[in-house]
Amino acid sequence: MQNGINRRSFLKALGGLAGVAAAGAFLNREEILSFLDRDKAAEEAGETMGQVTRRYFAPLGQELPILGFGCMRFPTKFSTSGREIDAELSEKMIDFAYRHGINYFDTAWFYHDGKSESFVGGVLKKYPRESFFLADKMPTPMLTDLSQAKEIFQTQLERCQVAYFDTYMLHSLSSQEEFVRLYIDQGILDYLREEKAQGRIRSLGFSFHGDVPFFYHLMDQYPWDFCMIQLNYADWNEPGEAPSGSRQAGDLYRKCREKDVPIFVMEPVKGGNLASLSESAESILKAQRPDASMASWALRWVGSLDGVITLNSGMSNLEQVLDNVQTMMDFEPLSTAEARAIQQTLGKASDSGALPCTYCRYCDPCPYGVDIASVFRIYKRYGEAAGLDLEYPERASARQKEAFLAHYKNNLERSQRASHCTACGTCLPRCPQHIDIPKEIRAIDDLVQRLSRETGKEVL
């Protein structure tokens, strides 16, 4: 940072542009690209505007950024082959993050229909390898045996165009039976330890989506360099409070601290669910910090916990990147009064009854082609925002109903819509949030068909 004026101007820009999202008026693509180009030009002119806070990660002997870039929700666009990563915009967002100290990138085999690893590797190739940290994962849900795991790992290195991964995870561990069958009996865990010994993995851990007893088994029986858990204030349970659904984060966190295992975090904003709260909940937090976004409260709550190294945020637009950078630059832990304010919101944060989907896409692929995450996202973003209610859709105006149907039709291919769900149940065991997906998908389809009849706007 060369001078305070530059930094103040930058923070003002961050706050102003991030506030656009809070007001619901998103920047258009040209404005976003222009801002990112100006930021790059400022750096090239020697105006270093500030970096996110960093924390020491003992297994690597290095400091990592408190905020990591989750590479599962890049901005996308339609092409002749369907929806794909918006390569130009996504690359500029990665570059912006890198310039401001976010040099930890988390990708996986499944992200963006298998295209995330190659895209991220291609973008990061222009930077010195030692200047960034790259995380990847062994795709547990598709594993069958050791030979397949070896082929996958080699393919991941090739896709990412690197000789090693800084952090590598057993992805989405959800059941002890599956873990033992694949990683122990098939020898895949021993193989990954061998890769670590050879330097192609610098630190080895796992990401978790199972229950508390299974987590305790993993932590008690095996050594790990780190683990990644879903951790946010909505999923927290206090000591002695029985876990329920995804509300088990407190138990997982306390076990990590007991074992002194460094913590990486996924879903700190619960897939965006904590970025928009009920009016009563938001009023409590705004009384403390009128200009702070709801997402910044969620990030600061997680970042204030001891033992947390890096929070991964799947940032899908510039507004999210700006707000997150502003929050994590010169990171300020929650005060006692602020922590108490979050506690006060917990009884009010679920007033809307919103779907808890985090759009992680672990439910993919649907054997019948339904784009489950997009159906949920469209309902949440456009349906709930328009005042539509699954039980009382008649309360919405004709204009709101037509607007929702237009968004639904324009953002989903016909084969991806909820009407194609057969309630086969394939998705159910994959959902980390324990959502009754077939039930919710059917309810949304019923809503779509009802609105279609009422408005005369056909949606198949």
N, C-alpha and C positions, 0 to 999 in steps of 0.2 A: 504494500500500500504506500503510494508516494505522498499523498496528503489527505487531510481530513475532508476537504471539499469533495474530492472525487468519491470518497467512501460515502459521505452523506448523500450526495447526488444519486449514487447507485442504490442505496437503501431506500431513498425516496421513490426511485423508479420501480424497485421491487414491490414496495408497498402499494404504489398506485396501480401497477399492472395486476398484481395479485388481487387487489380489491375489485377489479373488473369482474373476476370470476365470482366473487362473493355476491356481486350485484346481479349475477345471472346474464351479463352481457359479454360473452366470450369474444376474444380478439379473432379477427379473420386470419387466414393463412398468410396473406401478404404482410400484415402487421407483425405477425409472429416472426417471420423470416427476417423482416427489416430490423426488428429489435435484436435478434440474435447476431445479425451481421454487424450492427453497431457495437454490440458488446465485444465481439471479436476484434473489431478495429481499435477499440479503446485499449484492449490488452496489448495489441501490437504496437500501440503508441506509448506503451510503458505505464498505463494507468491500471495497476493491479488493484482491483476493487474489493478484495476480501475473500476469505476461505472459510468453509465450514469447520467447526471444531473437530479435533481428532482425538482418538483414544488408543492407548497402548494395548496391543494384542500379543501376549507373551509367546504363543506358539510360533509366530513369525518374527518376533523381536522387532516389530515395526508398529508405527501408528497407522490406524485406519480411520477413515472419515466416519463421523457419527451417523452420517446419512449415506446409504448406499442406493444405487440406481437399480431397481428391479426391472428386468428386461422382458416382462411378460405383457406389458400394456402400452406398447408404443402406439403413437397415432397411426391410423390406417386410412386407406382410401380404396375405392372400388377400381378394378381394372377388368379387362376382358376375361381374366381367369378367376375373378371373384375378389374378395377383400384381401388386401395385402398391406405390408408395412409401408408407410409413407417414408421412403428411404431418405429423401432430402431433408425433410423436417426432423425426422428422428435422429439423423446424424448430427444435425446442428444442435439439437437438444443435448445429445451426449457430449458434444464439444463444449457446450455451455457449462454443463455439470463438471466436466474435467477442469475447465478453467477456474472454477470456484471450489475446487478441492474435493469434489465427489468423484473419486477415482477408484471406487469399488463397484464392480458391475456383476450382477447376479443373473445368470441365464440358466436354461435347462432344455433338455431334449424336447419336451412337449410344447414349450412356449411358442406362440404364433405358428401353430401347426407345423412345428419342426424347423422353422426358418429363423428363429431368434439367434441361435448359436452362430450360424454362418454370417448373419447380418452384423452382429456385435463384433465378431472376429474381424470382419472386413473393415469396420470403422476404426477399431482400436489398433489395427496394424500400423497406422501412421505414427503412433506414439511409441517411445522407447518401452520395451517390455517391462523394465523394472519400475516404470513410472505409474503403473496401474495395477490393481488387484482384480483377478478374475475368478469368479465362483461358477462351478457347474455341478451337475448332480447325476448319479446313476438312476435311471428311470425305473424304479421298483415295480410299478404296476404292469410293465410289459416284459419283465424278466422271466426267463425260463431256466437258464443254466449258466455255468461259468463261461463256456465258450462264447455265448452271446454277449455276456458282460464285457469280456475282453474286446470283442469287436466294437461294441458301443463306445467304450472308453477311447479306443484309438480313433474312431470316427469323430468323437467330440473334439479331440486335440486337433484333428485336421480341419474340422469345420471352423473352429475358433482360431486357427492359424497360430497356435502357441505350442511351446515345448512342455509346458507345465501349467497346472492350475494352482492358484494360491490357496483357495479353500475348495474342498470337494466334499459332497454330501451323498449319503444314502437318502434318496429322495422319497419324501412322503411315506415314512414308516407308519403303518396303521394297525398292524396286528402282529402279535408275537409269533403265531404259527407261520405267517408269511416270511417274517424276518429269519426264523430258524431254518425254514425250508430252503430259502434262497441264499442268505448271506453266511449261514453257518454250515449247513449240510452240503451245499454246492461249493463252498469255499470262496465265495465272492468277497467276503470281508477280508479274508487272508490275502486274496489277490490285490485288493486295494491297498492294504498295508504294504505289500511288496512294491507297488507303484510309488507309495510314499517313500519307502527306503531308497528307491532309485531316483527320487527327486522329481518325478512327474506329478506328484501331489505334495504340496508343501504342508498342508494341515488337513486332517480328516475328521468329519463330523457327520451329522444327519439332520434332516428336517423332519418334523414330527406332526402326525395327524391322528394318533391313536388315543387310547385312554390312559388314565393315570397309572394303573398297575403296570401296564406295559412300559411306560416311560421310566418308572422306578426300576424295572428289570434291566433296561438298557443302561441306566446310569450306575446301577450297583454291580453289574456283571462285566462291563466292558469299559476300557479306557477310551476317552474321546478328547480331541483337541478343542472342540466347541460343539454346540448344538444350535439349531434354529427352531424357535417355537413361535406359535401365534400368541402375541402378547399385546393386549390393549386394555383400557380400563373397563370396557364393557364385558370382557371375558374373564375378568379377575374374580377369584373367590378367596375369601379370607380363611385363615387357619381354622379348621374344624367345620367349615362350610362345605358340604358335600358338592362335588362337581356335578354340573347338569348341562348336557349338550356341549357347547363350546366353552361354557363357563368353568374352566379348569386352569386358567393361566397362572393363578396364584400358586397352586400346587406344583406346577411344572417349574415355575421360577424359583420357588424355595428349594426344590431338589437340586437345581443347578447351583445355587449358592452353597448348599450343603457340600456338594462335591467339588466346588471351586471350578466349575466348567464355564468358560466364557459363553456369553449369550449373544446370538444374532437373532434379530426379530423380523418376522413377517407379519403382515396385516396390522401395523400399528394404528391405522385408521380404519381397520376392519373393512377393507375393500371400498372405502369411501363412505361407509355407513355412519361414521363419526364425523364426517365433514359437514353434515347437515342434520341438525337435531330438531326436536320439537321446539316450538316457540317458547314454551315455558323453560326448557332446559337451556336454550341459547341465552335467554335473558339473565340467567344466573351467572354465566361466564362473561357476558358482555358487561355486567356490572363491575367486574374486576378489570377487564381489558377490552374496552369498547371497540378497538380497531383490529383485534386479533381474530384470525379465522378459527373456525371450529376445528379444522384439521391441525392447526398449530398447537392447540390444547392437547390433542391426542398424542402428537409427536413429543411434546415436552413432558407429558406424563410418563411415557415409556423411557425417554432419555434420562429422566431423573432417577431411575432405578440403578442401584449398584450392580456391577457385573455385566451390564449391557454394553456391548462394543459398538455394533452397527445396526441401525434400523433400515431395513430395505423398504423402499417405497416404489410401487409400480406406477411411475409417473407417465400419464398418457397425454398431457398437454402442457403448454408453457406455463399457464397459470399455476398449475400444481408445482412445477419445478421452482418458479419464482417464490411462491409462498414457503415451500420447504427450505430453500436456501436461506431466505430471510430468517426463518425460525431457527435454523441450525448454525447460523453464523454467530460466533461469540455466544454459544449456547448458554441459556439461563435456566437452571433447574426451577421447578415449581416452588413457590413459597408455601408456607404452611396454610395461609389463607386460600391460595389458589388450589392446593390439593383438596382442601375442605370444600371448595366450590364444586369441583368435579364430583366429589362424593354426593353432594346435594342434587346433582343432575341425574344420578343413576335411576332414581325412581320416576324421573320425568322423561328420560331420553328415549323411551320406547313408546311414547304417546301415540305415534303414528302407526304403530304395528307394522313397520316396514319389513320387507323381506330381508333376512340377514345375509343374502348372497354376497360374496366378496369378489365374484367374477374370476376366480382362480383357474377355472376351466379344468379342474381335475375330473369333472363329470364327463368330459369328452373322451372319445367320440360317442355320440348317440348312435346306436345301430340303425335308427330310422331317420337320421339326418337333422334332428332338431338342434338348433343352436341355442342350447339351454341358457347359457350366460347372457347372450344378447337379448333373448326374450325377457329375462328378468331385468336386465339393465334398461331396456326400453320402457317396460312397465314402470320401473322405479323412477327413471329420469323424466319421462313424459307423462305417464299415467298419473302417478302420485302428484307430480308437480301441477298437473292440470286439474287436480281435485277429484280424480276418478277413484272410486272405491269398489273393491271386488263385490262387496255386499250391497252397496247402494249407488250404482253407477248413474241412476236417474238424477242424482244431485248435481251432476256436472251439466254445463250448458251445451247446447248443440255445437257451438264453435269449438269447445274443448274436446268434445267427443270426436269431431271430424279431424282436429289437429292430431290427436293421439293416433287415430287410424292411419293418417297420412304418414306419420313417423314410423309406425309399425310396418306398413307396406313398403315404404321406401328403404328401410334399413335391414330388411330381412328378405332373402330370396324365398320364393314360394316353398321350396323344399325344406327350409330351415324353420318354418313357423310352427307354433304350438299345436296346430291341428294335426300334425304328423306324429304326435306322441301316442304310443300304444300302451303306456303304463307298464312296460316290460320290467322295470325296476333295475336295469343294469346300472343306472347312475347312482342309486341309493347308497351303496357302501362306499362310494368314492367321495362323497360330499363331506368336507371337514366341518361344515356348519350343521350337519345332521338335518338338513332341510328335507321335507317330504316332497321331493322334486316332482314326481308325477301328479300329485295332488295340486301343487301350486301351478304347474304348467297347464293342467286341465282347467283350473279356475281362470287363468288368464285367457285361454282360448275361449271359454264360455263368455268372458267379458267382450272379447273381440267380436265374436259372432253376434252377440246381443247388440253391440253398438252398430255393427254393420247393418243389421235389420232396421234399427231405429233411424239411422241416418240415410239409408239407401246407398251407402258406400260399400261396394262388394270387396271383401277380403277373404281369399280362399286359404 
